[in-house]
Amino acid sequence: MSSSLVLSLVTFVYLLAALAYGTGWLFRRSVLNRCATWISWLAVGLHGAGMLLRWVESYRMGFGHAPLSNFYESLIFGAWSVVLIYLLMEARYGSRELGVFPLSLAFLTMAYASFSPNVESKIQPLIPALKSNWLIAHVITCFLGYAGFAVASGLGILYLLKGSNQQPDNPGSDIRARIPSIQTLDELMYQNVVFGFLLLTVGIITGAVWANSAWGSYWSWDPKETWSLITWLVYALMLHARLVRGWHGRRIAWLSIIGFSCVIFTYLGVNFLLSGLHSYAR
Amino acid sequence: MDQKSTIFDRIYQVFASVKLSLFLFGTLAATSIVGTLIPQESTVEQRLREYGPKLSAMIELLDLADMYHSWWFKVLLGLLTVNLIVCSLRRLPQTLTLLRAGNQTMDPARLEKMRHHGRIQLPVPLPESQRLLAARLGRRYSCQWQEREGGWQAVAEKGRSSRLAVYFVHLGVLLILGGALVGSIFGFRGFVTIPEHGAADRIFIGGKQQVLPLGFAIRCDKFTVDFYETGAPREFRSDVSILEHGDMIQQAAILVNDPFTYKGITFYQATYGSEPSNIILQLKDLTTGAGRRLEVPFRETIMIPGTKDRLVVMDYAENMGNHGPALFIAAAREYQQPASAWILVKQPEFHGNRIGDLAITVESFQNSFYTGLQVKKDPGVWVIYAGFSLMLLSMLLALYGSHRRLWLLLDHASGGTKIILGGHSSKHQAAFEREFTTLTQEIADLSAYRNTHV
């Protein structure tokens, strides 16, 4: 069984989990939600095994390297990180109502990675500049951080949905009533952003150390670097606003959505929209 | 004088405010976007073509084509630095006061007003309760016990450093900015190409604008590049020797991701290429019929011996218009205009293999590699790395640590000891709530512990 087959299969397991979370939420069936959790853990396990298998395959091809080196592999690892971070949060805080968002995101990412003709999924040998342990640390920490931000922005959207309708009458029939309390959302948003911020900081630092050993420059203001700094500044603003100025709720929700838009732009926008302008865009 | 101090005060107030920090974070983030949309380090002509005269004039005015080094971006960074220093210095004394606080005399009413508080009755005499509690709390908290009239009081705490961590995060940021400044003042970035078996004792800085002597020579003993089966490069490697006054001091290999440093100057494998060497030419003057065989170096002007004619091999093409390799040669002959031509190596009979009446055939040449090395000196890097480490470690502590404190009052009561305790945590209230509840339960169970184990 090849790794790409396993990973394509995982895509559909994510779809199943997302559907289970979604219907469990809509029709208030906690049994479905519990099933969704189990399916998600299964998918994460399979997904991890798929990535390991890809690693082994690369060694069989004679130029082994961790599966963290090209766009396809980053999508795969990113999707895995989002679901893992979500499941850890779910295990800790025990609310299953949010699962449909990260699982849908994981499904869409995996589907794009596995089936889009624009994404090259072949295992390729590493060019000399990419042969560095710093690169592995860089990719892992960045994507775990991105995953934290992704979950936080999902919580931000829920917060705004919930907050926009505060009518006390007929709470039961409204789907919004099944969103966790705004205090919980606020707290979880903060926790995820703190996690993401720490990991993004490690990611930027390991990237700088890698660049310094590969090209002799720890920072060169290329668009990718600059956008990662922009992202970092947005979250730094958010943390200072919350911890020192006491910002809560809607403002934090909006900032976590803006922050994740910056993440998306750093990851995808720079590659697809800015590449034409910059000869040095990688 | 009064007026002056108010202005100073106002400026101080502005710099001491976190509002300014939020504003600067936002402004730096927003303006940084501009530099990713406008190509940096483009030429004036490119910008005129791309943006037209009006927009180009604006780009010139605000230095948007090199905006991360523009005066206004540096001003923003400078403001953030001052803001960070003033904010930290203003808040530090408050934090230190907070850390010292809590050791004042306690009264039960104050403790019971705390968010986390409890009251426990232990069926154990006061001195023994104190001993048991001290032993139990001492495992996880640092405690200060004090005997007072009719009983004991204690402050137990942990995670004090988390309150100070934020200042170390800021210090880390300052180290990073300082390291960047040190690098820009005392460092340089340059480039050098060295042919195989050749040596270089100077490098070029800023696109060949400026030559910098190294103080030693670096010789390329061997350059190797090898490829995967797919044709993608696997590894670039330069084996080099360091020479001082002609003596070989050290040998090293420079690979991508594995640079080599000598006397604070670091060499990075950047590019490579090939160029001809050991070029042997046959020259024939078509007017006089005089012939000559000559070895010439690449890109170095030589005098043709016995004449006043000069000659230089200026360029090399691997495949000239599908006629194979060719050399571009220029000659300046006495009493003639300088002229040049591409000389085809594999077709010596080609009628164009001549410059004026000087016919040239390339008898032989070798193709040899040259290596392109990025050269850098940056004494600020270690300051920056120290800043990275300090920032990361203290960020972990600042965001995940919390300063947790317990105040306890032990009083003699009929049949045992009355304990009142209050708790406070600087962060993570939910987690502290759990810890406090568990602890209260443990204290209540202390008597059982005594009965079974003591």
Interface residues (C-beta under 8 A of the other chain):
Chain A: F63 Q124 P125 I127 P128 A129 K131 S132 E187 V194 F197 L198 T201 V202 I205 A208 V209 W210 N212 S213 A214 W215 G216 S217 Y218 W219 W221 P223 T226 W227 L229 I230 L233 V234 A236 L237 L239 H240 A241 V244 R245 C262 V270 L274 L277 H278
Chain B: V18 K19 S21 L22 F25 G26 L28 A29 S32 I33 G35 T36 L37 P39 Q40 Y68 A180 R189 Y228 T230 A232 P233 R234 E235 F236 L255 V256 N257 D258 P259 T266 Y268 Q269 A270 Q374 V375 K376 V381 I384 Y385 F388 M391 L392 M395 L396 L399 Y400 A430
